[in-house]
Structures are given as C-alpha cells and as structure tokens.
C-alpha cells in the first residue's frame, strides 16, 4: 500500500509499527481510513475489514484537494 500511495500520489509514506492486525492511514496525524471491525461470520466469508486499494487512493486524493469549493 505504501508503494502504491507513493507511486499514485507522489507522496512520501512513513510506515509505523502498530498492534498486530492494525491498519490505518493517517494524514497530518489524523486517521483518514483504516481497517474496519468485522464479525466472525464476515471473516469466515473472507472479509478482512481492510479497505480496497482504490478506495484508499481516492480518499487520499480528495484529502489532498482540501475542502470542496462552493460548499456551505
């Protein structure tokens, strides 16, 4: 994921060790997206709770653009 962010967005990524199974993307110290809790049944069905790569990239792109202009 770090390599993809650097490639797609041209931003430097710093990896930090967290708890086992933890995944969060932070921008300026604020969590933007992370691993969502999943039920036992969803895990059995293959849902890891991790966001899709394209979802992370799009969210970071929007974060970099800042607030939408013209919104009230």
N, C-alpha and C positions, 0 to 999 in steps of 0.2 A: 504494500500500500504506500509506503514512504517513497519508493522509487517512482510509482505512478504519479503521486502528487507532484514530485519534483519535475517529472517529465511533462505532465499536462499543464501545470500551473507555473512552472519556473520558480517555485518557492523552495527554500531550504527547509528541510524537515529534521527535527531532532527527536530521536526515539528515547523514551524513558522507561525504565523497568517499573512495572506495576504489580498488582496481585495476579496470581495465576488465572487465566481466562479473561482478564480485564482488557478492554479495548476502548479507547477514547481518542477523539481528535480534538485538540484544543487550539484556539486562535487567540493570541494575546492573553493566555491563561484562563480563557473561558471555554468550557466544553461546548462543542458545536454538534457533535454526533458521537454516538458510542454504541456499544453492544447492549441490546435490549434483553431484559429478563424473558425467559421462555418457560413454558410449563413442561412438565415431564413428557406429556404426550407429544407436544410440538417438537421436543428434542428427539423423541423416538422417530418422528416423521422426517427428521433431517434439518429442522430449523435451528441453526446455531445462534440466532439472535444478532448476528453480525450484519451490518448494512452492506448493501451491494456497492461495488467499487464506483459505478457511475453515479450512484446517489451521493456518495461522499464527495466526489469531484464537483458535481453540480452545486451542492450545498456550499462548498468552499469557494467556488466561482462567485456565487451570489454574495457570500460574506465579503469577498474582496471588492465587489462593486459598491458595497455600502447600502444604505437605505435607499429604497426606490424613490426617485424624484417625483414630485407631484402628489405624494400620499399625504393624507392628513391625520 
